Amino acid sequence: RTSVKITATGDYQTSGGEIFIKAGEEMKLNVESGKLAVYKDSNKVGTLASLKITPVKGDALLSLNGRPYHGSFLFTVAGGYIRPINHVHIEDYVKGVVPKEMPALWHPEALKAQAVAARTYAAHHQSKLIDDTISYQVYGGAEGDSRTDSAIEQTAGLVLKHDGEIIEAFFSSSNGGVTELNSNVWSVGNPLGYLSIQQDSYDPKTKWAIKLDKQQIDLSNKDLSKPDEWWTSVQEKDKTVVPHLKAWLKRNGYANHDIKITKVPVLSFAGKKTGGRATKGSIKLNFFVRGLVDKSGKLSERQIELTDVPASKIRGMVGSDVMKSYLVDDSASDSSRIDVEGSGYGHGVGLSQFGAKTRAEAGQTYQEILAFYYPNTTIAREYGEASGLIEEVHINNAASIDMKADLDYVNDKVTITYSLKEDAAVSLLIKDGQGKTVATPISDQSLNKGSHTAVWKVNDVHNGTYAAVVSARGESGNEARGTLGINLSKASAPMITDIETMGDYSTEKVNIAFTINEDSKVAVEIKNSKGKVVGGLAERQFTQGSRSVNWDFGNISNGLFTVSISAKDEGGNRKTVSTQVQIRKTTGIVTARELRIKEKANPAANTIGTLYEDQALTILAQQGQWYKVKKGSQVGFVPKKHVKK
């Protein structure tokens, strides 16, 4: 926001010790000329680059636009908006998180489990500047609740640790009945030893569905040369997915354009990992952009097709509130309709909030709940009156399994170490990302309690994420199962995938998007049909993930161009891939002796430039009887009748 109203229940002072606001007073901060303008009783009392205020007494609350907060505040200006940063004690922070993440009326043991998870997540990220949204944790300031406050106070200072380190305690609404590895969801980093894939019978398996007609607008009786006659009266059939698709198009090259989606012929998911969640997706959609016509003056139907791109990209297009998770149970498509059904809400890694609720209602304690969702961890008091280890967190004590893996790429082997708490019959399976067993190092072998190792030879195995699954049946009848994610990454050149090029003739730029699977030095080279380099990007370091660069073709003639992308890793391994992009700018010649460029497609609009007879220009789009044109750096509108293509 560009303006914030501030009130206080106690005095707050600046870093210089001066009282800035007293109890009961009201002040206002506005952004003016890139700085903070301070107002009191409608009078401007000062201008600051930044402002830090601290409560004189610790129990004071500062309210921003009516919402109260504990702690001190730093106010700065970023991107033309006021950026408030709240410095607050972690327990006060958690009291602002839990009631926003979990309903306060839920079972106390579920609230305690959420409190420990939220505190752990915050402690893990305490060196970062985090925000108050679902990107980290939803934070509501001092607007707490007595029930969640009680759960937080009863677990004060408790965090989850693995190998003595505070874990990253992921959680989501519903895992759909099966927990997931972090590396299967985000495809970055190694699988964490305190997360596993396991069936969760207590999760209610929240259901979601996408039901979509492939044909969204019937064009059989539409005159594409006269779209103004029907454009405003015609709407797409779907009111759930289509608005998200339009929003995505506007974020990706069609900002400030009016769009009609005519067809969605393809929407599918594939590439299931060991946890059953889709990692790849495909979509095809046809659409009109108002004002963009072909040479005959008819609306030009455009198409975007993405094949086997990351499922997260497709979810972002159709809406995360529609496709609630990556756990796709069923997908069907016929000549007229697409149906996709799934389970869960969120990523499914770590704590399931609805699963915790059901477990608590069934009589499980918060310790038992956390034991299931974060195996191989301990609950420890990080601060407070007590200190040190509180208790170990595990489920089946007698036959429980601790696992780790050592990767030896020189000898093409992975050594898997695991420990047993009692004599047991043991099997060890290695499964690939599709859940298929690719190796069985141990099969129903009787082993004594203690530490054991097994070797998995990987000389003929492709890079990727695998799961080592140990099952043990003890003499006492106890059964245990341990799952360890193994990210196999033998030396190879970087992979460059998901290459897309999208031209925007209004800006005369091509967006070149791609995905790299590891940190690399990337260079982009663009050649014309004669092999001459006409543009590109000098070698630059990129982190792994989806990346993009822009090519300005404003001074380039029409033609077919080759885009080459090369990526080189730290070991000097290089990979180069190429694609092609067609530039088809429409040019015109001025036929009038003098032609004024208008700011809008209206004779009464402001004149922003002048063209003269026989001058060439670039035609960007047609809007009724006007052309949107570009000449040099000027973009505006001229009457169609005075320009010859």
Secondary structure as GFF3:
##gff-version 3
##sequence-region A 1 645
A	DSSP	beta_strand	3	8	.	.	.	ID=ss1
A	DSSP	beta_strand	12	14	.	.	.	ID=ss2
A	DSSP	beta_strand	19	21	.	.	.	ID=ss3
A	DSSP	beta_strand	26	32	.	.	.	ID=ss4
A	DSSP	beta_strand	35	40	.	.	.	ID=ss5
A	DSSP	beta_strand	43	48	.	.	.	ID=ss6
A	DSSP	beta_strand	51	55	.	.	.	ID=ss7
A	DSSP	beta_strand	62	64	.	.	.	ID=ss8
A	DSSP	beta_strand	67	69	.	.	.	ID=ss9
A	DSSP	beta_strand	72	78	.	.	.	ID=ss10
A	DSSP	beta_strand	81	87	.	.	.	ID=ss11
A	DSSP	alpha_helix	90	101	.	.	.	ID=ss12
A	DSSP	alpha_helix	108	124	.	.	.	ID=ss13
A	DSSP	alpha_helix	146	154	.	.	.	ID=ss14
A	DSSP	beta_strand	158	162	.	.	.	ID=ss15
A	DSSP	beta_strand	165	166	.	.	.	ID=ss16
A	DSSP	beta_strand	171	172	.	.	.	ID=ss17
A	DSSP	alpha_helix	182	186	.	.	.	ID=ss18
A	DSSP	beta_strand	207	213	.	.	.	ID=ss19
A	DSSP	three_ten_helix	227	229	.	.	.	ID=ss20
A	DSSP	three_ten_helix	231	233	.	.	.	ID=ss21
A	DSSP	alpha_helix	242	251	.	.	.	ID=ss22
A	DSSP	beta_strand	259	270	.	.	.	ID=ss23
A	DSSP	beta_strand	280	289	.	.	.	ID=ss24
A	DSSP	beta_strand	302	310	.	.	.	ID=ss25
A	DSSP	alpha_helix	311	318	.	.	.	ID=ss26
A	DSSP	beta_strand	328	333	.	.	.	ID=ss27
A	DSSP	beta_strand	337	343	.	.	.	ID=ss28
A	DSSP	beta_strand	351	352	.	.	.	ID=ss29
A	DSSP	alpha_helix	353	361	.	.	.	ID=ss30
A	DSSP	alpha_helix	366	373	.	.	.	ID=ss31
A	DSSP	beta_strand	377	381	.	.	.	ID=ss32
A	DSSP	beta_strand	388	393	.	.	.	ID=ss33
A	DSSP	beta_strand	401	408	.	.	.	ID=ss34
A	DSSP	beta_strand	413	420	.	.	.	ID=ss35
A	DSSP	beta_strand	424	431	.	.	.	ID=ss36
A	DSSP	beta_strand	437	447	.	.	.	ID=ss37
A	DSSP	beta_strand	450	457	.	.	.	ID=ss38
A	DSSP	beta_strand	464	474	.	.	.	ID=ss39
A	DSSP	beta_strand	479	488	.	.	.	ID=ss40
A	DSSP	beta_strand	496	504	.	.	.	ID=ss41
A	DSSP	beta_strand	509	516	.	.	.	ID=ss42
A	DSSP	beta_strand	520	527	.	.	.	ID=ss43
A	DSSP	beta_strand	533	542	.	.	.	ID=ss44
A	DSSP	beta_strand	545	552	.	.	.	ID=ss45
A	DSSP	beta_strand	559	568	.	.	.	ID=ss46
A	DSSP	beta_strand	574	583	.	.	.	ID=ss47
A	DSSP	beta_strand	586	590	.	.	.	ID=ss48
A	DSSP	beta_strand	594	598	.	.	.	ID=ss49
A	DSSP	beta_strand	607	612	.	.	.	ID=ss50
A	DSSP	beta_strand	616	623	.	.	.	ID=ss51
A	DSSP	beta_strand	626	631	.	.	.	ID=ss52
A	DSSP	beta_strand	634	639	.	.	.	ID=ss53
A	DSSP	three_ten_helix	640	642	.	.	.	ID=ss54
A	DSSP	beta_strand	643	644	.	.	.	ID=ss55
###
